[in-house]
Amino acid sequence: MSIRSAGIACFFTLLGLIGTSGCHPKPPPEPGAVVVRSEQMDEPREQGVIDAPVDATYACYKAGVDEPLETFTLKKGEKLGFEVVQSDQGRGRTVPVLYGIAGKDRFVLPIGDKYVWKRK
């Protein structure tokens, strides 16, 4: 075997080893696992929105509270998370508003508290 052939064989062997050990898909979140947090959502026009990782029921909780605020059943790929936007109060006055987002649904959450989406 020539040096060139040996080099090519070594390259493909290494490529095969790297391919099988490095890029495993992330496992879906277990029931009860936090999927999205609102903690970094302080500025208007920020979004903490992901695609739902699996078909499942997801619930929005206020941090430290066991009872969910809202619960939605989503398909994999539907939007899930939080968004802060400026709400026009008239006369040039705006205030930030935090929305929970689940698929095509949006609901207002009080600013200042922390929230999480968990898989149910």
Backbone bond lengths (Angstrom), bond angles and torsions (degrees), N, CA, C in turn:
res aa  C-N    CA-C-N  psi(-1)  N-CA   C-N-CA  omega(-1)  CA-C   N-CA-C  phi
1 M - - - 1.443 - - 1.526 108.05 -
2 S 1.311 116.27 134.90 1.453 120.51 -179.59 1.529 110.35 -76.92
3 I 1.316 114.54 164.53 1.466 120.20 178.88 1.523 109.88 -62.23
4 R 1.328 116.08 -38.20 1.467 120.20 179.41 1.526 110.27 -63.85
5 S 1.308 118.35 -45.41 1.467 122.14 179.40 1.519 110.66 -63.60
6 A 1.334 116.52 -39.90 1.467 120.50 178.88 1.526 110.29 -65.12
7 G 1.321 116.96 -39.71 1.463 121.04 178.76 1.518 111.93 -64.96
8 I 1.328 116.00 -41.98 1.469 120.50 178.49 1.521 110.26 -65.37
9 A 1.325 117.28 -43.24 1.472 121.05 178.74 1.523 110.47 -62.24
10 C 1.323 117.34 -41.72 1.473 121.72 178.54 1.530 110.77 -63.86
11 F 1.333 116.65 -42.21 1.460 120.99 179.29 1.524 111.45 -59.25
12 F 1.334 116.41 -48.76 1.467 119.99 -178.96 1.525 111.99 -68.41
13 T 1.321 118.04 -31.47 1.465 120.72 175.50 1.520 109.88 -64.96
14 L 1.333 116.85 -46.84 1.463 120.94 178.50 1.524 111.25 -63.93
15 L 1.312 117.14 -41.44 1.459 121.39 178.49 1.523 110.37 -60.46
16 G 1.308 117.13 -42.08 1.464 121.24 177.47 1.515 112.49 -63.95
17 L 1.330 117.39 -40.36 1.469 120.59 179.32 1.519 111.53 -67.67
18 I 1.313 116.65 -42.19 1.465 120.21 179.13 1.518 110.07 -66.36
19 G 1.313 117.34 -41.99 1.462 121.58 -179.30 1.506 113.22 -62.28
20 T 1.323 118.33 -34.10 1.463 119.95 -178.14 1.513 112.98 -87.14
21 S 1.339 117.95 -15.81 1.465 117.96 -176.25 1.515 114.42 -109.09
22 G 1.333 118.54 -15.98 1.446 118.73 -170.75 1.506 118.16 -102.03
23 C 1.294 120.67 -32.20 1.450 121.65 -167.98 1.528 112.17 -116.28
24 H 1.297 116.63 61.74 1.458 119.65 176.80 1.517 108.77 -84.14
25 P 1.329 117.94 139.80 1.459 119.05 177.51 1.524 110.87 -65.44
26 K 1.310 115.24 145.71 1.463 120.82 179.32 1.534 108.62 -68.46
27 P 1.337 117.63 132.34 1.469 118.57 -179.97 1.525 110.36 -68.03
28 P 1.330 117.25 151.11 1.464 119.62 179.40 1.525 110.50 -65.55
29 P 1.334 117.05 153.06 1.470 119.29 179.55 1.522 110.98 -65.45
30 E 1.312 115.67 141.40 1.462 121.57 177.02 1.530 109.17 -72.38
31 P 1.331 118.37 155.64 1.469 119.55 173.12 1.537 110.42 -55.44
32 G 1.332 115.67 134.71 1.460 121.83 -177.60 1.518 114.12 92.15
33 A 1.331 117.23 -10.46 1.466 120.94 -178.73 1.525 111.16 -77.41
34 V 1.345 116.28 142.67 1.461 121.93 175.02 1.527 108.42 -72.48
35 V 1.328 115.56 130.97 1.460 121.50 -178.28 1.533 111.04 -106.14
36 V 1.341 117.87 -39.41 1.470 122.93 -179.88 1.525 108.29 -142.48
37 R 1.341 116.08 142.18 1.471 122.31 176.74 1.521 109.74 -118.17
38 S 1.331 116.51 149.61 1.475 120.84 178.85 1.519 112.25 -93.95
39 E 1.300 119.36 -0.04 1.463 122.74 -168.70 1.524 115.34 -57.21
40 Q 1.308 118.73 -32.73 1.461 120.31 -179.83 1.519 112.25 -90.73
41 M 1.311 117.95 9.98 1.466 121.48 -174.01 1.533 111.02 -97.07
42 D 1.314 117.75 77.31 1.461 120.97 -178.96 1.520 113.33 -112.70
43 E 1.299 118.09 -23.87 1.456 121.57 -174.03 1.526 111.07 -102.20
44 P 1.330 117.63 143.84 1.463 120.62 175.61 1.528 111.86 -56.61
45 R 1.301 115.47 147.69 1.459 124.86 178.19 1.521 113.24 70.61
46 E 1.319 118.59 11.37 1.456 120.70 173.98 1.511 109.26 -86.62
47 Q 1.308 115.45 147.12 1.454 120.41 177.37 1.512 109.74 -130.30
48 G 1.301 115.91 137.70 1.451 123.43 170.36 1.507 105.96 -122.18
49 V 1.329 115.88 68.10 1.459 121.36 -174.09 1.523 108.61 -117.48
50 I 1.337 115.50 132.99 1.454 121.59 177.16 1.532 108.75 -123.04
51 D 1.306 116.01 171.70 1.453 121.44 169.07 1.523 107.27 -86.43
52 A 1.324 117.39 133.40 1.463 120.49 177.62 1.523 108.11 -54.15
53 P 1.342 117.33 128.13 1.467 119.57 -174.49 1.528 114.64 -71.39
54 V 1.345 118.09 -27.50 1.468 121.85 -180.00 1.528 108.85 -149.02
55 D 1.326 116.72 160.81 1.460 120.65 170.42 1.526 107.01 -62.67
56 A 1.336 117.65 122.06 1.464 120.04 -177.69 1.521 109.74 -172.00
57 T 1.320 114.95 173.42 1.457 122.14 171.38 1.522 106.90 -96.11
58 Y 1.337 115.43 132.44 1.462 122.20 -179.62 1.518 108.45 -121.75
59 A 1.330 116.31 143.70 1.457 121.28 -178.95 1.521 109.68 -127.42
60 C 1.337 115.71 141.14 1.459 122.59 176.97 1.525 108.34 -97.31
61 Y 1.326 116.19 127.89 1.465 122.42 -178.43 1.523 110.25 -122.25
62 K 1.316 116.32 143.61 1.465 120.64 165.98 1.521 105.38 -76.33
63 A 1.330 117.04 136.50 1.463 121.24 -177.52 1.523 110.38 -54.48
64 G 1.329 115.81 131.11 1.452 121.77 177.79 1.519 114.92 85.97
65 V 1.338 117.94 0.00 1.465 121.92 -178.94 1.536 108.24 -113.25
66 D 1.328 116.40 133.83 1.466 120.85 -176.86 1.524 114.25 -81.93
67 E 1.320 117.80 -23.64 1.464 121.89 -177.37 1.528 109.60 -88.61
68 P 1.354 118.79 128.05 1.469 119.48 -179.22 1.526 111.88 -69.90
69 L 1.337 115.12 148.35 1.463 121.59 175.32 1.523 110.43 -79.14
70 E 1.329 116.39 -41.63 1.464 123.29 -179.31 1.522 108.15 -146.63
71 T 1.330 116.11 150.33 1.462 121.89 178.03 1.529 108.78 -135.67
72 F 1.336 116.18 135.57 1.463 121.94 -178.63 1.521 109.95 -138.97
73 T 1.314 116.34 145.42 1.458 121.92 172.46 1.521 107.30 -99.02
74 L 1.334 115.96 122.05 1.464 121.59 -176.43 1.518 111.13 -122.21
75 K 1.307 114.89 153.48 1.463 122.20 172.01 1.524 108.38 -91.24
76 K 1.316 115.97 153.92 1.457 120.87 176.60 1.529 109.19 -53.20
77 G 1.339 116.43 131.27 1.461 121.42 178.19 1.518 114.76 96.85
78 E 1.341 118.51 -15.15 1.471 119.16 176.21 1.529 108.75 -72.35
79 K 1.321 116.30 153.41 1.464 121.84 -175.52 1.526 111.78 -72.14
80 L 1.343 114.96 142.57 1.456 122.37 -178.99 1.522 108.39 -149.21
81 G 1.340 117.23 127.78 1.456 118.50 177.57 1.505 113.46 155.67
82 F 1.341 114.72 -146.47 1.461 122.81 -174.21 1.529 109.45 -138.21
83 E 1.337 114.81 153.13 1.463 120.89 177.11 1.520 108.80 -146.73
84 V 1.335 115.99 137.06 1.462 121.75 174.51 1.522 107.42 -108.49
85 V 1.345 116.34 126.60 1.463 121.32 177.76 1.523 108.96 -130.70
86 Q 1.335 116.23 161.40 1.459 121.64 175.61 1.517 108.53 -89.15
87 S 1.319 117.11 125.31 1.456 122.03 177.40 1.525 108.78 -98.70
88 D 1.337 116.26 129.72 1.460 121.39 -179.59 1.528 109.00 -77.63
89 Q 1.335 116.68 118.57 1.462 122.65 179.69 1.530 112.22 -98.41
90 G 1.334 116.63 6.24 1.464 120.63 -179.16 1.515 111.62 89.36
91 R 1.310 115.90 158.45 1.469 123.49 179.43 1.530 112.72 52.79
92 G 1.327 116.17 33.58 1.461 120.61 176.23 1.521 114.36 78.66
93 R 1.309 116.74 5.37 1.469 120.50 -178.88 1.528 109.58 -94.90
94 T 1.329 116.29 129.17 1.460 120.77 176.40 1.522 109.75 -127.01
95 V 1.313 115.51 151.43 1.465 120.84 175.95 1.529 107.85 -134.17
96 P 1.335 117.51 146.40 1.459 119.18 177.64 1.530 110.88 -72.28
97 V 1.330 115.30 142.12 1.458 122.00 177.48 1.529 107.75 -127.86
98 L 1.321 116.24 131.15 1.463 121.65 178.19 1.519 109.01 -97.97
99 Y 1.330 115.94 127.32 1.462 121.88 177.67 1.525 110.04 -112.75
100 G 1.327 115.17 139.04 1.454 121.23 164.86 1.511 106.96 -88.29
101 I 1.333 116.99 137.70 1.459 121.57 -177.72 1.517 109.30 -122.47
102 A 1.342 115.44 129.35 1.467 121.91 176.24 1.521 107.63 -142.23
103 G 1.320 116.21 104.95 1.461 119.67 -176.65 1.521 109.42 62.76
104 K 1.333 116.57 -124.59 1.475 121.09 178.95 1.518 111.87 -92.40
105 D 1.321 118.11 -0.46 1.464 122.20 -178.70 1.521 110.99 -92.10
106 R 1.354 114.45 145.25 1.466 122.28 175.47 1.522 107.53 -136.48
107 F 1.323 116.56 142.95 1.460 120.59 176.93 1.521 108.65 -144.50
108 V 1.336 115.52 148.18 1.460 122.01 -175.43 1.530 109.71 -81.65
109 L 1.334 115.06 138.34 1.459 122.89 175.35 1.527 108.42 -123.37
110 P 1.328 118.36 142.85 1.465 119.68 178.13 1.530 111.90 -62.09
111 I 1.320 115.82 132.95 1.468 121.69 176.18 1.531 107.98 -69.77
112 G 1.309 116.07 145.95 1.462 121.13 175.96 1.516 113.12 106.38
113 D 1.321 117.53 -24.18 1.461 120.65 176.35 1.528 108.59 -95.41
114 K 1.323 116.03 162.65 1.459 121.85 177.05 1.519 108.94 -104.85
115 Y 1.338 115.16 144.16 1.460 121.07 -176.38 1.521 109.93 -134.67
116 V 1.322 115.29 157.79 1.460 121.86 175.14 1.519 109.98 -139.07
117 W 1.335 114.91 150.25 1.455 121.67 167.76 1.519 106.79 -101.96
118 K 1.341 115.73 130.64 1.461 120.87 176.89 1.518 109.44 -122.86
119 R 1.329 114.70 148.55 1.462 119.13 171.96 1.514 107.51 -77.51
120 K 1.328 117.24 133.30 1.469 121.12 179.32 1.503 110.45 -88.63
